[in-house]
């Protein structure tokens, strides 16, 4: 014999639903999960106090908020622009990727990686040879003026060298194995 279905109202979201069980508080696993998560954080509160706490989260009061899907979000302030935003990560620091890149000193989000530059240069100069040893197989891009000293990714600041001469170019001035002089690189 099947049980008769009874009408209930979800204590969390207020949705009306039917169930054949004797007493049901939540309409879905999601509502039950939200309640359980808050219960874990505040184990000493009664059900009414927990529901008030959840309601305050839904309304955006405090540093935690539950969105309409029941996901917990944290209220944060962007470290770069100062705007308030919500994130699902406790450690969120930036409201968008552009703010993160700008905080690191990168001006453009479409900045190319070193590997991409090398691929572009290899296609542009298929007959390339190292200016010091005639090496053809692989190359490294060397910045004549280091990025730390204000150098950029401009083609006038890049030199294509073989791996051996590239590592030699990074040796300090006066090193016994350094044959390449910085002025030689500027002439290329």
Residue pairs with C-beta under 8 A, 6 or more apart in sequence:
2 20
3 20
3 21
4 20
5 18
5 19
5 20
6 18
6 19
6 20
7 16
7 17
7 18
8 16
8 17
8 18
8 19
8 24
8 25
8 27
9 15
9 16
9 17
10 16
10 17
10 25
10 26
10 27
10 28
10 31
11 25
11 26
11 35
11 47
11 51
12 25
12 26
12 27
12 31
12 34
12 35
12 51
12 54
13 27
13 31
15 27
17 24
17 27
25 32
25 35
26 32
26 35
30 69
30 70
31 70
33 70
34 54
34 66
34 70
34 72
35 50
35 51
35 54
37 72
38 50
38 53
38 54
38 57
39 45
39 50
42 49
42 50
42 53
45 53
54 66
56 62
57 64
57 65
57 66
57 72
58 65
58 66
60 75
62 75
63 74
63 75
64 72
64 73
64 74
64 75
65 72
65 73
65 74
65 75
65 86
66 72
66 73
67 73
67 86
71 88
72 88
73 86
73 87
73 88
74 86
74 87
74 88
74 89
74 90
74 92
75 84
75 85
75 86
76 84
76 85
76 86
76 87
76 92
76 93
76 95
77 83
77 84
77 85
78 84
78 85
78 93
78 94
78 95
78 99
79 93
79 94
79 99
79 103
80 94
80 95
80 99
80 100
80 102
80 103
81 95
81 99
83 95
85 92
85 95
93 100
94 100
94 103
97 109
98 109
101 108
101 109
101 111
111 153
112 120
112 153
114 141
117 141
117 153
117 158
118 139
118 140
118 141
121 128
121 139
121 141
121 158
121 160
122 128
122 139
125 160
128 136
128 139
128 160
129 135
129 136
130 136
130 139
130 160
130 161
130 162
130 165
131 159
131 161
131 188
132 161
132 162
132 165
132 180
133 162
133 164
133 165
135 162
135 164
135 165
138 162
138 163
139 160
139 161
139 162
139 163
139 166
140 160
140 161
140 162
140 163
140 166
141 158
141 159
141 160
141 161
142 158
142 159
142 160
142 161
142 166
142 169
142 170
142 185
143 151
143 157
143 158
144 151
144 157
144 158
144 159
144 182
144 185
144 186
145 151
145 157
151 157
159 185
159 188
161 169
165 180
168 177
168 178
168 179
168 180
169 180
169 182
169 185
171 177
171 178
172 178
173 182
